[in-house]
Amino acid sequence: MNKKKCPYCNNSKCIKKGKRDGHQRWQCKNCKKKFQANKKALPTKEELFCLYTFSKQTLSELSQEYHLKTNTIQKLFDEIILPNKTHNPRTLSLAVDTTFFDDFAVVVFRD
């Protein structure tokens, strides 16, 4: 048996299933999906969302990099449930001072 693992279900029961563009294709006996051995698995929708928000990549950049349609990526983003944000406000004593000059003013806020 081959030592190749399926990137979708992580099962090691995979068989060779031809070649495409000089790359070996494999098929998982468990989930029946086909994949190429040298290609990396697609990131999860949470990882894609992190790339979109924190790395500031656009949908078109993500679609070109991972060979997905922008509509598909948008649907993956719609499925993500974000946790509710909780705020813990603190008491504040604010001192404000303004100094006016001829053309402008300087406002200083101090806690």
PDB file as gemmi writes it, atoms N, CA and C in Angstrom:
CRYST1    1.000    1.000    1.000  90.00  90.00  90.00 P 1                      
ATOM      1  N   MET A   1       0.854  -1.184   0.000  1.00  0.00           N  
ATOM      2  CA  MET A   1       0.000   0.000   0.000  1.00  0.00           C  
ATOM      3  C   MET A   1       0.897   1.244   0.000  1.00  0.00           C  
ATOM      4  N   ASN A   2       0.454   2.292  -0.673  1.00  0.00           N  
ATOM      5  CA  ASN A   2       1.215   3.542  -0.757  1.00  0.00           C  
ATOM      6  C   ASN A   2       1.138   4.305   0.565  1.00  0.00           C  
ATOM      7  N   LYS A   3       2.120   5.150   0.805  1.00  0.00           N  
ATOM      8  CA  LYS A   3       2.173   5.947   2.022  1.00  0.00           C  
ATOM      9  C   LYS A   3       1.538   7.325   1.824  1.00  0.00           C  
ATOM     10  N   LYS A   4       0.883   7.533   0.681  1.00  0.00           N  
ATOM     11  CA  LYS A   4       0.282   8.823   0.378  1.00  0.00           C  
ATOM     12  C   LYS A   4      -0.987   9.008   1.213  1.00  0.00           C  
ATOM     13  N   LYS A   5      -1.169  10.218   1.806  1.00  0.00           N  
ATOM     14  CA  LYS A   5      -2.354  10.496   2.618  1.00  0.00           C  
ATOM     15  C   LYS A   5      -3.267  11.463   1.872  1.00  0.00           C  
ATOM     16  N   CYS A   6      -4.547  11.248   2.020  1.00  0.00           N  
ATOM     17  CA  CYS A   6      -5.548  12.109   1.389  1.00  0.00           C  
ATOM     18  C   CYS A   6      -5.579  13.454   2.113  1.00  0.00           C  
ATOM     19  N   PRO A   7      -5.498  14.574   1.390  1.00  0.00           N  
ATOM     20  CA  PRO A   7      -5.546  15.885   2.054  1.00  0.00           C  
ATOM     21  C   PRO A   7      -6.940  16.246   2.553  1.00  0.00           C  
ATOM     22  N   TYR A   8      -7.978  15.516   2.120  1.00  0.00           N  
ATOM     23  CA  TYR A   8      -9.347  15.825   2.515  1.00  0.00           C  
ATOM     24  C   TYR A   8      -9.761  15.080   3.785  1.00  0.00           C  
ATOM     25  N   CYS A   9      -9.504  13.752   3.820  1.00  0.00           N  
ATOM     26  CA  CYS A   9      -9.937  12.966   4.981  1.00  0.00           C  
ATOM     27  C   CYS A   9      -8.769  12.387   5.772  1.00  0.00           C  
ATOM     28  N   ASN A  10      -7.537  12.611   5.327  1.00  0.00           N  
ATOM     29  CA  ASN A  10      -6.320  12.173   6.010  1.00  0.00           C  
ATOM     30  C   ASN A  10      -6.198  10.654   6.092  1.00  0.00           C  
ATOM     31  N   ASN A  11      -6.838   9.948   5.167  1.00  0.00           N  
ATOM     32  CA  ASN A  11      -6.759   8.492   5.126  1.00  0.00           C  
ATOM     33  C   ASN A  11      -5.555   8.102   4.276  1.00  0.00           C  
ATOM     34  N   SER A  12      -4.891   7.004   4.628  1.00  0.00           N  
ATOM     35  CA  SER A  12      -3.697   6.593   3.887  1.00  0.00           C  
ATOM     36  C   SER A  12      -3.999   5.543   2.820  1.00  0.00           C  
ATOM     37  N   LYS A  13      -5.258   5.214   2.599  1.00  0.00           N  
ATOM     38  CA  LYS A  13      -5.632   4.238   1.573  1.00  0.00           C  
ATOM     39  C   LYS A  13      -5.877   4.972   0.254  1.00  0.00           C  
ATOM     40  N   CYS A  14      -4.808   5.251  -0.468  1.00  0.00           N  
ATOM     41  CA  CYS A  14      -4.891   5.982  -1.729  1.00  0.00           C  
ATOM     42  C   CYS A  14      -4.260   5.148  -2.836  1.00  0.00           C  
ATOM     43  N   ILE A  15      -4.816   5.280  -4.048  1.00  0.00           N  
ATOM     44  CA  ILE A  15      -4.290   4.555  -5.202  1.00  0.00           C  
ATOM     45  C   ILE A  15      -3.896   5.549  -6.277  1.00  0.00           C  
ATOM     46  N   LYS A  16      -2.950   5.157  -7.117  1.00  0.00           N  
ATOM     47  CA  LYS A  16      -2.549   6.007  -8.238  1.00  0.00           C  
ATOM     48  C   LYS A  16      -3.676   6.040  -9.252  1.00  0.00           C  
ATOM     49  N   LYS A  17      -3.916   7.229  -9.823  1.00  0.00           N  
ATOM     50  CA  LYS A  17      -5.021   7.393 -10.757  1.00  0.00           C  
ATOM     51  C   LYS A  17      -4.589   8.228 -11.960  1.00  0.00           C  
ATOM     52  N   GLY A  18      -3.469   7.879 -12.581  1.00  0.00           N  
ATOM     53  CA  GLY A  18      -3.027   8.556 -13.795  1.00  0.00           C  
ATOM     54  C   GLY A  18      -2.154   9.762 -13.521  1.00  0.00           C  
ATOM     55  N   LYS A  19      -1.846  10.490 -14.616  1.00  0.00           N  
ATOM     56  CA  LYS A  19      -1.018  11.692 -14.517  1.00  0.00           C  
ATOM     57  C   LYS A  19      -1.707  12.828 -15.258  1.00  0.00           C  
ATOM     58  N   ARG A  20      -1.467  14.036 -14.767  1.00  0.00           N  
ATOM     59  CA  ARG A  20      -1.971  15.239 -15.432  1.00  0.00           C  
ATOM     60  C   ARG A  20      -0.868  16.274 -15.406  1.00  0.00           C  
ATOM     61  N   ASP A  21      -0.483  16.769 -16.573  1.00  0.00           N  
ATOM     62  CA  ASP A  21       0.587  17.759 -16.705  1.00  0.00           C  
ATOM     63  C   ASP A  21       1.876  17.283 -16.048  1.00  0.00           C  
ATOM     64  N   GLY A  22       2.146  16.000 -16.127  1.00  0.00           N  
ATOM     65  CA  GLY A  22       3.365  15.443 -15.581  1.00  0.00           C  
ATOM     66  C   GLY A  22       3.337  15.204 -14.081  1.00  0.00           C  
ATOM     67  N   HIS A  23       2.208  15.432 -13.432  1.00  0.00           N  
ATOM     68  CA  HIS A  23       2.086  15.231 -11.988  1.00  0.00           C  
ATOM     69  C   HIS A  23       1.228  14.001 -11.709  1.00  0.00           C  
ATOM     70  N   GLN A  24       1.640  13.206 -10.743  1.00  0.00           N  
ATOM     71  CA  GLN A  24       0.912  12.002 -10.365  1.00  0.00           C  
ATOM     72  C   GLN A  24      -0.404  12.368  -9.698  1.00  0.00           C  
ATOM     73  N   ARG A  25      -1.495  11.724 -10.158  1.00  0.00           N  
ATOM     74  CA  ARG A  25      -2.816  11.913  -9.552  1.00  0.00           C  
ATOM     75  C   ARG A  25      -3.109  10.720  -8.647  1.00  0.00           C  
ATOM     76  N   TRP A  26      -3.853  10.973  -7.594  1.00  0.00           N  
ATOM     77  CA  TRP A  26      -4.201   9.942  -6.624  1.00  0.00           C  
ATOM     78  C   TRP A  26      -5.703   9.991  -6.371  1.00  0.00           C  
ATOM     79  N   GLN A  27      -6.255   8.845  -5.941  1.00  0.00           N  
ATOM     80  CA  GLN A  27      -7.655   8.802  -5.543  1.00  0.00           C  
ATOM     81  C   GLN A  27      -7.745   8.111  -4.189  1.00  0.00           C  
ATOM     82  N   CYS A  28      -8.498   8.718  -3.289  1.00  0.00           N  
ATOM     83  CA  CYS A  28      -8.682   8.164  -1.957  1.00  0.00           C  
ATOM     84  C   CYS A  28      -9.756   7.088  -2.022  1.00  0.00           C  
ATOM     85  N   LYS A  29      -9.484   5.939  -1.435  1.00  0.00           N  
ATOM     86  CA  LYS A  29     -10.469   4.864  -1.418  1.00  0.00           C  
ATOM     87  C   LYS A  29     -11.571   5.138  -0.399  1.00  0.00           C  
ATOM     88  N   ASN A  30     -11.306   5.999   0.558  1.00  0.00           N  
ATOM     89  CA  ASN A  30     -12.279   6.295   1.597  1.00  0.00           C  
ATOM     90  C   ASN A  30     -13.308   7.334   1.128  1.00  0.00           C  
ATOM     91  N   CYS A  31     -12.844   8.510   0.699  1.00  0.00           N  
ATOM     92  CA  CYS A  31     -13.769   9.587   0.310  1.00  0.00           C  
ATOM     93  C   CYS A  31     -13.943   9.722  -1.199  1.00  0.00           C  
ATOM     94  N   LYS A  32     -13.193   8.948  -1.993  1.00  0.00           N  
ATOM     95  CA  LYS A  32     -13.293   8.898  -3.461  1.00  0.00           C  
ATOM     96  C   LYS A  32     -12.867  10.200  -4.142  1.00  0.00           C  
ATOM     97  N   LYS A  33     -12.206  11.097  -3.438  1.00  0.00           N  
ATOM     98  CA  LYS A  33     -11.755  12.346  -4.053  1.00  0.00           C  
ATOM     99  C   LYS A  33     -10.388  12.149  -4.681  1.00  0.00           C  
ATOM    100  N   LYS A  34     -10.141  12.901  -5.766  1.00  0.00           N  
ATOM    101  CA  LYS A  34      -8.859  12.833  -6.465  1.00  0.00           C  
ATOM    102  C   LYS A  34      -8.032  14.062  -6.107  1.00  0.00           C  
ATOM    103  N   PHE A  35      -6.716  13.873  -6.095  1.00  0.00           N  
ATOM    104  CA  PHE A  35      -5.820  14.976  -5.764  1.00  0.00           C  
ATOM    105  C   PHE A  35      -4.460  14.704  -6.364  1.00  0.00           C  
ATOM    106  N   GLN A  36      -3.640  15.758  -6.435  1.00  0.00           N  
ATOM    107  CA  GLN A  36      -2.263  15.637  -6.880  1.00  0.00           C  
ATOM    108  C   GLN A  36      -1.366  15.637  -5.665  1.00  0.00           C  
ATOM    109  N   ALA A  37      -0.348  14.798  -5.704  1.00  0.00           N  
ATOM    110  CA  ALA A  37       0.505  14.606  -4.530  1.00  0.00           C  
ATOM    111  C   ALA A  37       1.314  15.853  -4.205  1.00  0.00           C  
ATOM    112  N   ASN A  38       1.774  16.574  -5.202  1.00  0.00           N  
ATOM    113  CA  ASN A  38       2.672  17.691  -4.924  1.00  0.00           C  
ATOM    114  C   ASN A  38       1.929  18.995  -4.681  1.00  0.00           C  
ATOM    115  N   LYS A  39       0.619  19.006  -4.753  1.00  0.00           N  
ATOM    116  CA  LYS A  39      -0.133  20.223  -4.476  1.00  0.00           C  
ATOM    117  C   LYS A  39      -0.527  20.261  -3.011  1.00  0.00           C  
ATOM    118  N   LYS A  40      -0.476  21.444  -2.436  1.00  0.00           N  
ATOM    119  CA  LYS A  40      -0.857  21.558  -1.039  1.00  0.00           C  
ATOM    120  C   LYS A  40      -2.380  21.598  -0.931  1.00  0.00           C  
ATOM    121  N   ALA A  41      -2.871  21.154   0.178  1.00  0.00           N  
ATOM    122  CA  ALA A  41      -4.313  21.134   0.413  1.00  0.00           C  
ATOM    123  C   ALA A  41      -4.828  22.564   0.545  1.00  0.00           C  
ATOM    124  N   LEU A  42      -6.087  22.746   0.211  1.00  0.00           N  
ATOM    125  CA  LEU A  42      -6.692  24.063   0.325  1.00  0.00           C  
ATOM    126  C   LEU A  42      -6.797  24.459   1.791  1.00  0.00           C  
ATOM    127  N   PRO A  43      -6.629  25.740   2.073  1.00  0.00           N  
ATOM    128  CA  PRO A  43      -6.775  26.173   3.462  1.00  0.00           C  
ATOM    129  C   PRO A  43      -8.234  26.092   3.892  1.00  0.00           C  
ATOM    130  N   THR A  44      -8.453  26.046   5.180  1.00  0.00           N  
ATOM    131  CA  THR A  44      -9.823  26.033   5.689  1.00  0.00           C  
ATOM    132  C   THR A  44     -10.447  27.407   5.474  1.00  0.00           C  
ATOM    133  N   LYS A  45     -11.756  27.466   5.634  1.00  0.00           N  
ATOM    134  CA  LYS A  45     -12.421  28.749   5.416  1.00  0.00           C  
ATOM    135  C   LYS A  45     -11.992  29.783   6.450  1.00  0.00           C  
ATOM    136  N   GLU A  46     -11.645  29.316   7.658  1.00  0.00           N  
ATOM    137  CA  GLU A  46     -11.151  30.250   8.677  1.00  0.00           C  
ATOM    138  C   GLU A  46      -9.781  30.805   8.299  1.00  0.00           C  
ATOM    139  N   GLU A  47      -8.918  29.941   7.736  1.00  0.00           N  
ATOM    140  CA  GLU A  47      -7.604  30.408   7.297  1.00  0.00           C  
ATOM    141  C   GLU A  47      -7.729  31.382   6.128  1.00  0.00           C  
ATOM    142  N   LEU A  48      -8.651  31.103   5.205  1.00  0.00           N  
ATOM    143  CA  LEU A  48      -8.896  32.031   4.093  1.00  0.00           C  
ATOM    144  C   LEU A  48      -9.385  33.379   4.614  1.00  0.00           C  
ATOM    145  N   PHE A  49     -10.271  33.337   5.605  1.00  0.00           N  
ATOM    146  CA  PHE A  49     -10.811  34.572   6.160  1.00  0.00           C  
ATOM    147  C   PHE A  49      -9.713  35.378   6.852  1.00  0.00           C  
ATOM    148  N   CYS A  50      -8.788  34.686   7.536  1.00  0.00           N  
ATOM    149  CA  CYS A  50      -7.661  35.385   8.169  1.00  0.00           C  
ATOM    150  C   CYS A  50      -6.757  36.030   7.120  1.00  0.00           C  
ATOM    151  N   LEU A  51      -6.523  35.326   6.006  1.00  0.00           N  
ATOM    152  CA  LEU A  51      -5.732  35.917   4.921  1.00  0.00           C  
ATOM    153  C   LEU A  51      -6.439  37.142   4.354  1.00  0.00           C  
ATOM    154  N   TYR A  52      -7.749  37.062   4.235  1.00  0.00           N  
ATOM    155  CA  TYR A  52      -8.539  38.161   3.680  1.00  0.00           C  
ATOM    156  C   TYR A  52      -8.530  39.374   4.604  1.00  0.00           C  
ATOM    157  N   THR A  53      -8.684  39.154   5.911  1.00  0.00           N  
ATOM    158  CA  THR A  53      -8.795  40.288   6.826  1.00  0.00           C  
ATOM    159  C   THR A  53      -7.446  40.808   7.306  1.00  0.00           C  
ATOM    160  N   PHE A  54      -6.558  39.922   7.752  1.00  0.00           N  
ATOM    161  CA  PHE A  54      -5.315  40.376   8.367  1.00  0.00           C  
ATOM    162  C   PHE A  54      -4.193  40.587   7.361  1.00  0.00           C  
ATOM    163  N   SER A  55      -4.134  39.776   6.310  1.00  0.00           N  
ATOM    164  CA  SER A  55      -3.104  39.958   5.286  1.00  0.00           C  
ATOM    165  C   SER A  55      -3.563  40.896   4.186  1.00  0.00           C  
ATOM    166  N   LYS A  56      -4.827  41.327   4.279  1.00  0.00           N  
ATOM    167  CA  LYS A  56      -5.415  42.299   3.348  1.00  0.00           C  
ATOM    168  C   LYS A  56      -5.330  41.852   1.888  1.00  0.00           C  
ATOM    169  N   GLN A  57      -5.618  40.567   1.658  1.00  0.00           N  
ATOM    170  CA  GLN A  57      -5.678  40.062   0.292  1.00  0.00           C  
ATOM    171  C   GLN A  57      -7.107  40.200  -0.215  1.00  0.00           C  
ATOM    172  N   THR A  58      -7.251  40.536  -1.488  1.00  0.00           N  
ATOM    173  CA  THR A  58      -8.578  40.676  -2.069  1.00  0.00           C  
ATOM    174  C   THR A  58      -9.118  39.308  -2.463  1.00  0.00           C  
ATOM    175  N   LEU A  59     -10.419  39.271  -2.775  1.00  0.00           N  
ATOM    176  CA  LEU A  59     -11.026  38.019  -3.216  1.00  0.00           C  
ATOM    177  C   LEU A  59     -10.396  37.523  -4.508  1.00  0.00           C  
ATOM    178  N   SER A  60     -10.080  38.438  -5.409  1.00  0.00           N  
ATOM    179  CA  SER A  60      -9.473  38.017  -6.680  1.00  0.00           C  
ATOM    180  C   SER A  60      -8.062  37.466  -6.470  1.00  0.00           C  
ATOM    181  N   GLU A  61      -7.308  38.039  -5.525  1.00  0.00           N  
ATOM    182  CA  GLU A  61      -5.978  37.503  -5.224  1.00  0.00           C  
ATOM    183  C   GLU A  61      -6.072  36.100  -4.625  1.00  0.00           C  
ATOM    184  N   LEU A  62      -7.027  35.903  -3.720  1.00  0.00           N  
ATOM    185  CA  LEU A  62      -7.213  34.577  -3.131  1.00  0.00           C  
ATOM    186  C   LEU A  62      -7.686  33.571  -4.167  1.00  0.00           C  
ATOM    187  N   SER A  63      -8.555  34.001  -5.081  1.00  0.00           N  
ATOM    188  CA  SER A  63      -9.059  33.078  -6.100  1.00  0.00           C  
ATOM    189  C   SER A  63      -7.948  32.669  -7.064  1.00  0.00           C  
ATOM    190  N   GLN A  64      -7.050  33.569  -7.384  1.00  0.00           N  
ATOM    191  CA  GLN A  64      -5.932  33.217  -8.269  1.00  0.00           C  
ATOM    192  C   GLN A  64      -4.936  32.299  -7.565  1.00  0.00           C  
ATOM    193  N   GLU A  65      -4.692  32.552  -6.291  1.00  0.00           N  
ATOM    194  CA  GLU A  65      -3.696  31.765  -5.570  1.00  0.00           C  
ATOM    195  C   GLU A  65      -4.167  30.338  -5.309  1.00  0.00           C  
ATOM    196  N   TYR A  66      -5.461  30.170  -4.980  1.00  0.00           N  
ATOM    197  CA  TYR A  66      -5.970  28.850  -4.622  1.00  0.00           C  
ATOM    198  C   TYR A  66      -6.863  28.233  -5.693  1.00  0.00           C  
ATOM    199  N   HIS A  67      -6.945  28.850  -6.864  1.00  0.00           N  
ATOM    200  CA  HIS A  67      -7.698  28.335  -8.007  1.00  0.00           C  
ATOM    201  C   HIS A  67      -9.159  28.064  -7.644  1.00  0.00           C  
ATOM    202  N   LEU A  68      -9.772  29.030  -6.996  1.00  0.00           N  
ATOM    203  CA  LEU A  68     -11.185  28.979  -6.655  1.00  0.00           C  
ATOM    204  C   LEU A  68     -11.876  30.182  -7.265  1.00  0.00           C  
ATOM    205  N   LYS A  69     -13.178  30.079  -7.482  1.00  0.00           N  
ATOM    206  CA  LYS A  69     -13.940  31.225  -7.965  1.00  0.00           C  
ATOM    207  C   LYS A  69     -14.187  32.185  -6.811  1.00  0.00           C  
ATOM    208  N   THR A  70     -14.303  33.466  -7.145  1.00  0.00           N  
ATOM    209  CA  THR A  70     -14.546  34.460  -6.099  1.00  0.00           C  
ATOM    210  C   THR A  70     -15.890  34.209  -5.423  1.00  0.00           C  
ATOM    211  N   ASN A  71     -16.874  33.718  -6.179  1.00  0.00           N  
ATOM    212  CA  ASN A  71     -18.180  33.411  -5.591  1.00  0.00           C  
ATOM    213  C   ASN A  71     -18.058  32.294  -4.558  1.00  0.00           C  
ATOM    214  N   THR A  72     -17.210  31.307  -4.843  1.00  0.00           N  
ATOM    215  CA  THR A  72     -17.006  30.202  -3.912  1.00  0.00           C  
ATOM    216  C   THR A  72     -16.373  30.697  -2.623  1.00  0.00           C  
ATOM    217  N   ILE A  73     -15.383  31.564  -2.738  1.00  0.00           N  
ATOM    218  CA  ILE A  73     -14.732  32.115  -1.549  1.00  0.00           C  
ATOM    219  C   ILE A  73     -15.720  32.965  -0.755  1.00  0.00           C  
ATOM    220  N   GLN A  74     -16.543  33.741  -1.450  1.00  0.00           N  
ATOM    221  CA  GLN A  74     -17.538  34.568  -0.767  1.00  0.00           C  
ATOM    222  C   GLN A  74     -18.546  33.702  -0.018  1.00  0.00           C  
ATOM    223  N   LYS A  75     -18.956  32.575  -0.616  1.00  0.00           N  
ATOM    224  CA  LYS A  75     -19.885  31.661   0.069  1.00  0.00           C  
ATOM    225  C   LYS A  75     -19.235  31.045   1.298  1.00  0.00           C  
ATOM    226  N   LEU A  76     -17.941  30.727   1.211  1.00  0.00           N  
ATOM    227  CA  LEU A  76     -17.228  30.205   2.381  1.00  0.00           C  
ATOM    228  C   LEU A  76     -17.196  31.245   3.500  1.00  0.00           C  
ATOM    229  N   PHE A  77     -16.990  32.508   3.136  1.00  0.00           N  
ATOM    230  CA  PHE A  77     -16.969  33.580   4.127  1.00  0.00           C  
ATOM    231  C   PHE A  77     -18.350  33.765   4.764  1.00  0.00           C  
ATOM    232  N   ASP A  78     -19.407  33.578   3.992  1.00  0.00           N  
ATOM    233  CA  ASP A  78     -20.759  33.729   4.523  1.00  0.00           C  
ATOM    234  C   ASP A  78     -21.083  32.649   5.553  1.00  0.00           C  
ATOM    235  N   GLU A  79     -20.423  31.494   5.466  1.00  0.00           N  
ATOM    236  CA  GLU A  79     -20.679  30.391   6.397  1.00  0.00           C  
ATOM    237  C   GLU A  79     -19.977  30.581   7.744  1.00  0.00           C  
ATOM    238  N   ILE A  80     -19.009  31.485   7.790  1.00  0.00           N  
ATOM    239  CA  ILE A  80     -18.240  31.679   9.025  1.00  0.00           C  
ATOM    240  C   ILE A  80     -19.088  32.420  10.049  1.00  0.00           C  
ATOM    241  N   ILE A  81     -19.109  31.889  11.261  1.00  0.00           N  
ATOM    242  CA  ILE A  81     -19.825  32.531  12.360  1.00  0.00           C  
ATOM    243  C   ILE A  81     -18.784  33.151  13.280  1.00  0.00           C  
ATOM    244  N   LEU A  82     -18.805  34.464  13.349  1.00  0.00           N  
ATOM    245  CA  LEU A  82     -17.832  35.182  14.176  1.00  0.00           C  
ATOM    246  C   LEU A  82     -18.323  35.245  15.621  1.00  0.00           C  
ATOM    247  N   PRO A  83     -17.421  35.138  16.576  1.00  0.00           N  
ATOM    248  CA  PRO A  83     -17.843  35.232  17.981  1.00  0.00           C  
ATOM    249  C   PRO A  83     -18.264  36.654  18.320  1.00  0.00           C  
ATOM    250  N   ASN A  84     -19.161  36.770  19.284  1.00  0.00           N  
ATOM    251  CA  ASN A  84     -19.592  38.089  19.727  1.00  0.00           C  
ATOM    252  C   ASN A  84     -18.445  38.782  20.437  1.00  0.00           C  
ATOM    253  N   LYS A  85     -18.278  40.050  20.126  1.00  0.00           N  
ATOM    254  CA  LYS A  85     -17.204  40.818  20.740  1.00  0.00           C  
ATOM    255  C   LYS A  85     -17.708  41.395  22.059  1.00  0.00           C  
ATOM    256  N   THR A  86     -16.920  41.212  23.104  1.00  0.00           N  
ATOM    257  CA  THR A  86     -17.294  41.752  24.407  1.00  0.00           C  
ATOM    258  C   THR A  86     -16.382  42.926  24.741  1.00  0.00           C  
ATOM    259  N   HIS A  87     -16.978  43.959  25.287  1.00  0.00           N  
ATOM    260  CA  HIS A  87     -16.234  45.154  25.679  1.00  0.00           C  
ATOM    261  C   HIS A  87     -16.212  45.253  27.193  1.00  0.00           C  
ATOM    262  N   ASN A  88     -15.084  45.611  27.741  1.00  0.00           N  
ATOM    263  CA  ASN A  88     -14.938  45.831  29.170  1.00  0.00           C  
ATOM    264  C   ASN A  88     -14.540  47.281  29.399  1.00  0.00           C  
ATOM    265  N   PRO A  89     -15.527  48.179  29.448  1.00  0.00           N  
ATOM    266  CA  PRO A  89     -15.178  49.594  29.605  1.00  0.00           C  
ATOM    267  C   PRO A  89     -14.629  49.881  30.999  1.00  0.00           C  
ATOM    268  N   ARG A  90     -13.805  50.919  31.073  1.00  0.00           N  
ATOM    269  CA  ARG A  90     -13.245  51.341  32.348  1.00  0.00           C  
ATOM    270  C   ARG A  90     -13.676  52.775  32.598  1.00  0.00           C  
ATOM    271  N   THR A  91     -13.568  53.191  33.836  1.00  0.00           N  
ATOM    272  CA  THR A  91     -13.922  54.578  34.161  1.00  0.00           C  
ATOM    273  C   THR A  91     -12.855  55.508  33.598  1.00  0.00           C  
ATOM    274  N   LEU A  92     -13.284  56.698  33.237  1.00  0.00           N  
ATOM    275  CA  LEU A  92     -12.389  57.619  32.553  1.00  0.00           C  
ATOM    276  C   LEU A  92     -12.576  59.023  33.114  1.00  0.00           C  
ATOM    277  N   SER A  93     -11.490  59.672  33.401  1.00  0.00           N  
ATOM    278  CA  SER A  93     -11.507  61.087  33.790  1.00  0.00           C  
ATOM    279  C   SER A  93     -10.773  61.832  32.687  1.00  0.00           C  
ATOM    280  N   LEU A  94     -11.508  62.565  31.910  1.00  0.00           N  
ATOM    281  CA  LEU A  94     -10.947  63.192  30.719  1.00  0.00           C  
ATOM    282  C   LEU A  94     -10.740  64.680  30.947  1.00  0.00           C  
ATOM    283  N   ALA A  95      -9.545  65.160  30.658  1.00  0.00           N  
ATOM    284  CA  ALA A  95      -9.225  66.584  30.722  1.00  0.00           C  
ATOM    285  C   ALA A  95      -8.945  67.060  29.298  1.00  0.00           C  
ATOM    286  N   VAL A  96      -9.642  68.097  28.887  1.00  0.00           N  
ATOM    287  CA  VAL A  96      -9.513  68.614  27.522  1.00  0.00           C  
ATOM    288  C   VAL A  96      -9.021  70.057  27.606  1.00  0.00           C  
ATOM    289  N   ASP A  97      -8.024  70.378  26.779  1.00  0.00           N  
ATOM    290  CA  ASP A  97      -7.473  71.726  26.747  1.00  0.00           C  
ATOM    291  C   ASP A  97      -7.306  72.125  25.286  1.00  0.00           C  
ATOM    292  N   THR A  98      -7.701  73.346  24.966  1.00  0.00           N  
ATOM    293  CA  THR A  98      -7.588  73.845  23.596  1.00  0.00           C  
ATOM    294  C   THR A  98      -6.830  75.169  23.611  1.00  0.00           C  
ATOM    295  N   THR A  99      -5.873  75.284  22.707  1.00  0.00           N  
ATOM    296  CA  THR A  99      -5.131  76.530  22.527  1.00  0.00           C  
ATOM    297  C   THR A  99      -5.352  76.991  21.093  1.00  0.00           C  
ATOM    298  N   PHE A 100      -5.829  78.244  20.956  1.00  0.00           N  
ATOM    299  CA  PHE A 100      -6.108  78.792  19.634  1.00  0.00           C  
ATOM    300  C   PHE A 100      -4.959  79.676  19.174  1.00  0.00           C  
ATOM    301  N   PHE A 101      -4.578  79.499  17.911  1.00  0.00           N  
ATOM    302  CA  PHE A 101      -3.581  80.342  17.270  1.00  0.00           C  
ATOM    303  C   PHE A 101      -4.270  81.090  16.141  1.00  0.00           C  
ATOM    304  N   ASP A 102      -3.512  81.809  15.329  1.00  0.00           N  
ATOM    305  CA  ASP A 102      -4.117  82.595  14.250  1.00  0.00           C  
ATOM    306  C   ASP A 102      -4.846  81.712  13.236  1.00  0.00           C  
ATOM    307  N   ASP A 103      -4.169  80.656  12.757  1.00  0.00           N  
ATOM    308  CA  ASP A 103      -4.727  79.853  11.669  1.00  0.00           C  
ATOM    309  C   ASP A 103      -5.301  78.518  12.127  1.00  0.00           C  
ATOM    310  N   PHE A 104      -4.956  78.071  13.308  1.00  0.00           N  
ATOM    311  CA  PHE A 104      -5.364  76.723  13.716  1.00  0.00           C  
ATOM    312  C   PHE A 104      -5.509  76.665  15.237  1.00  0.00           C  
ATOM    313  N   ALA A 105      -5.955  75.507  15.690  1.00  0.00           N  
ATOM    314  CA  ALA A 105      -6.098  75.275  17.126  1.00  0.00           C  
ATOM    315  C   ALA A 105      -5.511  73.905  17.449  1.00  0.00           C  
ATOM    316  N   VAL A 106      -5.018  73.773  18.676  1.00  0.00           N  
ATOM    317  CA  VAL A 106      -4.481  72.492  19.152  1.00  0.00           C  
ATOM    318  C   VAL A 106      -5.366  72.031  20.294  1.00  0.00           C  
ATOM    319  N   VAL A 107      -5.899  70.825  20.152  1.00  0.00           N  
ATOM    320  CA  VAL A 107      -6.734  70.233  21.190  1.00  0.00           C  
ATOM    321  C   VAL A 107      -5.988  69.071  21.808  1.00  0.00           C  
ATOM    322  N   VAL A 108      -5.912  69.054  23.136  1.00  0.00           N  
ATOM    323  CA  VAL A 108      -5.220  67.999  23.855  1.00  0.00           C  
ATOM    324  C   VAL A 108      -6.233  67.287  24.738  1.00  0.00           C  
ATOM    325  N   PHE A 109      -6.314  65.970  24.588  1.00  0.00           N  
ATOM    326  CA  PHE A 109      -7.150  65.132  25.433  1.00  0.00           C  
ATOM    327  C   PHE A 109      -6.222  64.336  26.341  1.00  0.00           C  
ATOM    328  N   ARG A 110      -6.524  64.338  27.649  1.00  0.00           N  
ATOM    329  CA  ARG A 110      -5.657  63.626  28.580  1.00  0.00           C  
ATOM    330  C   ARG A 110      -6.502  62.865  29.590  1.00  0.00           C  
ATOM    331  N   ASP A 111      -6.073  61.644  29.849  1.00  0.00           N  
ATOM    332  CA  ASP A 111      -6.784  60.813  30.811  1.00  0.00           C  
ATOM    333  C   ASP A 111      -6.072  60.876  32.141  1.00  0.00           C  
TER     334      ASP A 111                                                      
END                                                                             
